[in-house]
Amino acid sequence: MSHASEVPASTPTIVVTGAGSGIGRAATRLLLAQGWNVVLAGRTEASLLETAQEHSRALVVTADVSDPEAVQQVFLAAQSHFGSVDVLFNNAGIFGPSVAIDELTPQQWDEVCRINLTGAINAARAAFTHFKVHGGGRIINNGSISAQTPRVNSVAYTVTKHGIAGLTKCLELDGRPYRIRATQLDIGNTASDLLNDFGATQGALQPNGERMVEPTFPLQQAAEAIAYIAGVPLSASVNQLTITAGGMPYIGRG
């Protein structure tokens, strides 16, 4: 764990899981630039430190989101250092194998489910518990457009992301008495390493059997969407936001 210098209590604080790369890294750096305290959580300390760039308002806490005790320690560290947490960006996830269900091994399913779904629930539970005693807060769940419409050969990823949709609705409903708001953020084809996992930048498999290089949009624009939602007052809920690369196969996936 690396420590930042103390900041005024009025400065808002956000926990970002999966902050070591991709959307998590882009969002972290933008939020730091906007004046947020950011607690960076992830499995690889070196990647988190690279994201933080020794920023005075960054706190790095190594944690595997599939371990509920490790996630709890993230929030305890955040509370100890910054006083309280205002927002969780529940972002950690993997694409998993690009196969149909008959080629998906039980071990592969367990890994994707452990990170994408169990990890998200662990982080949401810790945030919900914290927010209940601190007057409310916001949980932003990184859903993916696969939470709405599947990509070919994405059964593990798609099923877990559909689970994120249910999780978000439950958090918004059960959190209502405590001023806890939840958002499902569905991002399609932002230029991150995840796109390489299913070949979107080299030629992603389409429903008609052909491969197509799909359009992408800059990570910074996805980060700006996250920062916008994070900054919305708790008097308003952003139930769902979908942002995709212009012209990408999405509606009907083809």
C-alpha positions as CSV (number, residue, x, y, z in Angstrom):
1,M,0.0,0.0,0.0
2,S,1.3,3.5,-0.8
3,H,0.1,6.5,1.1
4,A,-0.9,10.0,-0.2
5,S,-0.6,13.2,1.7
6,E,-3.7,14.3,3.7
7,V,-6.4,16.3,1.8
8,P,-9.4,18.3,3.0
9,A,-12.3,16.3,4.2
10,S,-14.6,18.0,1.7
11,T,-12.7,16.4,-1.2
12,P,-14.9,13.6,-2.7
13,T,-13.4,10.1,-2.7
14,I,-14.0,7.3,-5.2
15,V,-12.8,3.7,-5.1
16,V,-11.9,2.3,-8.5
17,T,-11.5,-1.5,-8.9
18,G,-9.4,-2.7,-11.8
19,A,-7.6,0.6,-11.8
20,G,-4.3,-0.8,-13.2
21,S,-5.3,-0.7,-16.8
22,G,-7.8,0.2,-19.5
23,I,-11.0,2.1,-18.5
24,G,-10.0,1.9,-14.8
25,R,-6.7,3.7,-15.5
26,A,-8.2,6.3,-17.7
27,A,-11.0,7.1,-15.3
28,T,-8.6,7.3,-12.3
29,R,-6.3,9.7,-14.0
30,L,-9.2,12.0,-15.1
31,L,-10.8,11.9,-11.7
32,L,-7.5,12.8,-10.0
33,A,-7.1,15.7,-12.5
34,Q,-10.6,16.9,-11.5
35,G,-9.7,17.0,-7.8
36,W,-11.0,13.7,-6.5
37,N,-9.3,11.4,-4.0
38,V,-9.0,8.1,-5.7
39,V,-8.4,4.7,-4.1
40,L,-6.9,2.4,-6.7
41,A,-7.7,-1.3,-6.1
42,G,-6.3,-4.2,-8.1
43,R,-4.2,-7.3,-8.0
44,T,-1.0,-5.9,-9.4
45,E,0.7,-3.2,-7.3
46,A,3.1,-2.1,-10.1
47,S,0.2,-1.4,-12.5
48,L,-1.7,0.5,-9.9
49,L,1.4,2.6,-9.0
50,E,1.9,3.3,-12.7
51,T,-1.7,4.5,-12.9
52,A,-1.3,6.7,-9.8
53,Q,1.9,8.4,-11.0
54,E,2.7,9.3,-7.3
55,H,-0.3,11.7,-7.3
56,S,-0.9,13.3,-3.9
57,R,-4.6,12.2,-3.8
58,A,-4.0,8.6,-4.9
59,L,-4.1,5.7,-2.5
60,V,-3.0,2.3,-3.9
61,V,-4.4,-0.8,-2.2
62,T,-3.6,-4.2,-3.7
63,A,-6.6,-6.5,-3.6
64,D,-8.2,-9.4,-5.5
65,V,-11.9,-8.5,-5.8
66,S,-12.9,-12.2,-5.6
67,D,-11.7,-12.1,-2.0
68,P,-14.4,-10.4,0.2
69,E,-12.0,-9.8,3.1
70,A,-9.5,-8.1,0.7
71,V,-12.3,-5.8,-0.7
72,Q,-13.3,-4.9,2.8
73,Q,-9.8,-3.9,3.6
74,V,-9.9,-1.5,0.6
75,F,-12.8,0.4,2.1
76,L,-11.2,0.3,5.6
77,A,-8.0,1.8,4.1
78,A,-10.0,4.4,2.3
79,Q,-12.0,5.4,5.4
80,S,-8.8,5.5,7.5
81,H,-7.0,7.7,5.0
82,F,-9.7,9.9,3.5
83,G,-12.5,9.8,6.1
84,S,-15.2,8.3,3.9
85,V,-16.0,7.1,0.4
86,D,-18.6,8.8,-1.9
87,V,-18.5,6.6,-5.0
88,L,-17.5,3.1,-6.1
89,F,-16.6,2.4,-9.7
90,N,-17.1,-1.3,-9.8
91,N,-14.9,-2.0,-12.8
92,A,-12.7,-5.0,-12.4
93,G,-13.5,-7.7,-15.0
94,I,-12.1,-10.1,-17.7
95,F,-13.6,-11.2,-21.1
96,G,-12.6,-14.8,-20.7
97,P,-12.5,-17.4,-23.5
98,S,-14.1,-16.6,-26.8
99,V,-16.0,-19.9,-27.2
100,A,-19.5,-21.4,-27.4
101,I,-20.8,-23.0,-24.3
102,D,-19.9,-26.6,-25.4
103,E,-16.3,-25.5,-25.5
104,L,-16.4,-23.6,-22.2
105,T,-14.7,-25.6,-19.4
106,P,-16.0,-25.5,-15.9
107,Q,-12.7,-24.0,-14.8
108,Q,-13.0,-21.2,-17.3
109,W,-16.5,-20.4,-16.3
110,D,-15.5,-20.4,-12.6
111,E,-12.7,-17.9,-13.3
112,V,-14.9,-15.4,-15.3
113,C,-17.7,-15.7,-12.7
114,R,-15.3,-15.3,-9.8
115,I,-14.0,-12.0,-11.1
116,N,-16.8,-10.5,-13.1
117,L,-19.7,-11.4,-10.8
118,T,-18.5,-12.5,-7.4
119,G,-15.9,-9.7,-7.5
120,A,-18.5,-7.1,-8.4
121,I,-20.8,-8.3,-5.6
122,N,-18.0,-8.3,-3.1
123,A,-17.2,-4.6,-3.9
124,A,-20.8,-3.6,-4.0
125,R,-21.4,-5.2,-0.6
126,A,-18.5,-3.3,0.9
127,A,-19.6,-0.1,-0.6
128,F,-23.3,-0.6,0.4
129,T,-22.2,-1.3,4.0
130,H,-20.1,1.8,4.0
131,F,-22.7,4.1,2.4
132,K,-25.4,3.0,4.9
133,V,-23.6,4.5,7.8
134,H,-22.2,7.6,5.9
135,G,-25.4,9.1,4.5
136,G,-25.4,7.5,1.1
137,G,-23.2,7.1,-2.0
138,R,-23.1,6.0,-5.6
139,I,-22.1,2.7,-7.1
140,I,-21.2,2.6,-10.8
141,N,-21.2,-0.9,-12.2
142,N,-19.2,-1.5,-15.4
143,G,-21.7,-3.6,-17.3
144,S,-20.7,-3.6,-21.0
145,I,-23.1,-3.7,-23.9
146,S,-22.9,-7.5,-23.5
147,A,-25.2,-7.0,-20.6
148,Q,-27.9,-6.1,-23.2
149,T,-26.9,-7.9,-26.4
150,P,-24.3,-10.7,-26.6
151,R,-21.3,-11.0,-28.8
152,V,-20.7,-14.2,-30.7
153,N,-18.9,-16.8,-28.5
154,S,-19.1,-14.8,-25.3
155,V,-21.3,-16.9,-23.1
156,A,-19.3,-16.6,-19.9
157,Y,-18.7,-12.8,-20.3
158,T,-22.3,-12.2,-21.4
159,V,-24.0,-14.2,-18.6
160,T,-21.9,-12.5,-15.9
161,K,-22.6,-9.1,-17.4
162,H,-26.3,-9.8,-17.4
163,G,-25.8,-10.5,-13.7
164,I,-24.4,-7.0,-13.3
165,A,-27.7,-5.7,-14.7
166,G,-29.6,-7.5,-12.0
167,L,-27.1,-6.4,-9.3
168,T,-27.5,-2.8,-10.3
169,K,-31.3,-2.8,-10.1
170,C,-31.2,-4.5,-6.7
171,L,-28.7,-2.0,-5.4
172,E,-30.8,0.9,-6.6
173,L,-33.9,-0.6,-5.1
174,D,-32.5,-1.8,-1.7
175,G,-30.4,1.3,-1.4
176,R,-33.3,3.7,-1.8
177,P,-33.9,4.2,2.0
178,Y,-30.2,5.0,2.5
179,R,-29.6,7.5,-0.4
180,I,-27.6,4.8,-2.2
181,R,-27.7,5.2,-6.0
182,A,-26.6,2.6,-8.6
183,T,-25.8,2.9,-12.3
184,Q,-25.2,0.3,-15.0
185,L,-22.7,1.7,-17.3
186,D,-22.5,-0.1,-20.6
187,I,-19.5,0.7,-22.8
188,G,-19.0,-0.6,-26.3
189,N,-15.7,-0.7,-28.1
190,T,-13.7,1.9,-26.2
191,A,-10.0,1.5,-27.2
192,S,-8.7,-0.7,-24.4
193,D,-6.9,-4.0,-24.1
194,L,-10.2,-5.8,-23.6
195,L,-10.9,-5.3,-27.3
196,N,-7.9,-7.4,-28.2
197,D,-9.3,-10.3,-26.1
198,F,-12.1,-10.9,-28.6
199,G,-10.3,-9.5,-31.7
200,A,-12.4,-6.3,-32.3
201,T,-9.4,-4.4,-33.5
202,Q,-8.1,-7.2,-35.8
203,G,-11.4,-8.6,-36.9
204,A,-14.1,-9.7,-34.6
205,L,-16.4,-12.6,-35.4
206,Q,-19.9,-11.4,-36.5
207,P,-23.2,-13.3,-36.4
208,N,-23.0,-14.0,-40.2
209,G,-19.7,-15.8,-39.7
210,E,-17.5,-13.1,-41.2
211,R,-14.9,-11.1,-39.3
212,M,-14.9,-7.3,-39.2
213,V,-12.6,-4.7,-37.8
214,E,-14.9,-2.7,-35.6
215,P,-14.9,1.0,-34.9
216,T,-13.6,2.2,-31.5
217,F,-13.7,5.4,-29.5
218,P,-11.1,6.9,-27.2
219,L,-10.7,5.8,-23.6
220,Q,-10.8,9.4,-22.5
221,Q,-14.4,9.7,-23.7
222,A,-15.4,6.7,-21.6
223,A,-13.6,8.2,-18.6
224,E,-15.5,11.4,-19.1
225,A,-18.8,9.5,-18.9
226,I,-17.7,7.9,-15.6
227,A,-16.6,11.2,-14.2
228,Y,-19.9,12.7,-15.1
229,I,-21.9,10.0,-13.3
230,A,-19.6,10.1,-10.3
231,G,-20.3,13.8,-9.9
232,V,-24.1,13.7,-10.2
233,P,-25.7,14.7,-6.8
234,L,-27.5,12.0,-4.9
235,S,-30.7,13.8,-5.5
236,A,-30.7,12.2,-8.9
237,S,-30.2,8.6,-10.1
238,V,-28.5,7.6,-13.4
239,N,-30.0,4.2,-13.7
240,Q,-28.3,3.2,-16.9
241,L,-26.0,4.8,-19.5
242,T,-24.9,3.2,-22.8
243,I,-22.0,4.7,-24.7
244,T,-20.6,3.0,-27.9
245,A,-18.3,3.7,-30.7
246,G,-20.2,5.3,-33.5
247,G,-21.1,2.8,-36.2
248,M,-20.1,-0.3,-34.3
249,P,-22.3,-3.5,-34.6
250,Y,-24.5,-3.3,-31.6
251,I,-28.3,-3.0,-32.2
252,G,-28.9,-6.6,-33.4
253,R,-25.2,-7.1,-33.4
254,G,-25.0,-6.9,-37.2
